[in-house]
């Protein structure tokens, strides 16, 4: 538990440094100091932000998939960017797939709610 608190404190300190230095608009070497070393494992915490338009594009793509068939066998495989996946390391792929899964579930719930509202 202490290691988790230490890692959290380091991340908070790094976030504070980023804010005081103007964010991520720093030279390449600056970003490399935002790593946590814990138990011999290097965790590189990167901020991945999708814009609202990218999220909406993904939502529309998910709507199209769900309109075709609500019981989709591999929806994540259909929405994943194959080119991006081929360039990623295994850890990056895992994070990307988990992020897509979370977005898919969120957008599927939104899709169902909107369908119910339209039906009523």
Secondary structure, 3 states (H helix, E strand, C coil): CHHHHHHHHHHHHHHHHHHHCCCCCCCHHHHCCCEEEECCEEEECCCCCCCHHHHHHHHHHHHHHHHHCCCCCCHHHHHCCHHHHHHCCHHHHHHHHHHHHHHHHHHHHHHHHHHHHHHC
